[in-house]
Each structure stands twice: as structure tokens, then as C-alpha cells.
Amino acid sequence: MADHAFSLHPHLQQTELFNYCLAHNIVPVAYSPIGSPGRPERDRTPDDTVDVEDPVITAIAQRIGVQFCMSGFNIVHSVKNLPAIH
């Protein structure tokens, strides 16, 4: 079985790629599971949101007693996490 690391977090779910991996026995690995809140301004858009500041996501993480990057999204989808260091 192979794995594939790609940016995957609640605000960038990449559903088509995620489903392709599952359909072809490829384990999806969430690279940068908290998004990239510290990315340069040139890489941002006016509609950007920051996962670590999303009140719904932080409430879920607190309720189930886990750190943000292991919040409900990755637990429900059984996704491995590969943190990015920026």
C-alpha cells in the first residue's frame, strides 16, 4: 500500500484527490494539517480563513480533548498527519 502527502485540512479538503486515494488503496497523509496561517501575504487571498482560529474546529478539539491538528476532521477521516514547519 502506498501513501500520498498533500495539503489537507478542514479549510482545504481536496475531496477529489482524497477520494481518488481511497479508491486506489493509497493512504492520504495530511501535510500541514492546520493549514498555513503564517504563510506570506503573497500566498493569501481575501477569502482566506485560518483553521486554528475557526471556533467550530477549536470547540470540537477541546470537547474531545485533543490538539487542534488531531481534531475531528482527521480523526473522522482516519488520516495520518504530517506537520509542516514554517
Residue pairs with C-beta under 8 A, 6 or more apart in sequence:
1 25
1 26
1 27
2 25
2 26
2 27
3 26
3 27
3 28
3 29
3 80
4 21
4 26
4 27
4 28
4 29
5 29
5 30
5 31
5 82
6 14
6 17
6 28
6 29
6 30
6 31
7 14
7 30
7 31
7 32
7 35
7 36
8 14
8 18
8 28
8 29
8 30
8 31
8 32
8 33
8 79
9 30
9 32
9 33
9 34
9 35
9 51
9 73
10 51
10 54
10 57
10 71
10 73
11 35
11 49
11 50
11 51
11 54
12 35
13 73
17 28
18 28
18 77
20 26
21 27
21 28
22 28
27 80
28 77
28 79
28 80
29 79
29 80
29 81
29 82
30 74
30 79
30 80
30 81
30 82
31 82
31 84
32 82
32 83
32 84
33 69
33 70
33 74
33 79
33 81
33 82
33 83
34 51
34 52
34 68
34 69
34 83
35 50
35 51
35 52
36 43
36 84
36 86
37 50
37 51
37 52
37 53
38 86
39 86
51 57
51 68
52 58
52 68
57 68
57 71
57 72
57 73
58 68
58 71
60 71
60 72
61 67
61 68
61 70
61 71
61 72
64 71
64 72
64 75
66 75
69 81
69 83
70 81
73 79
74 81
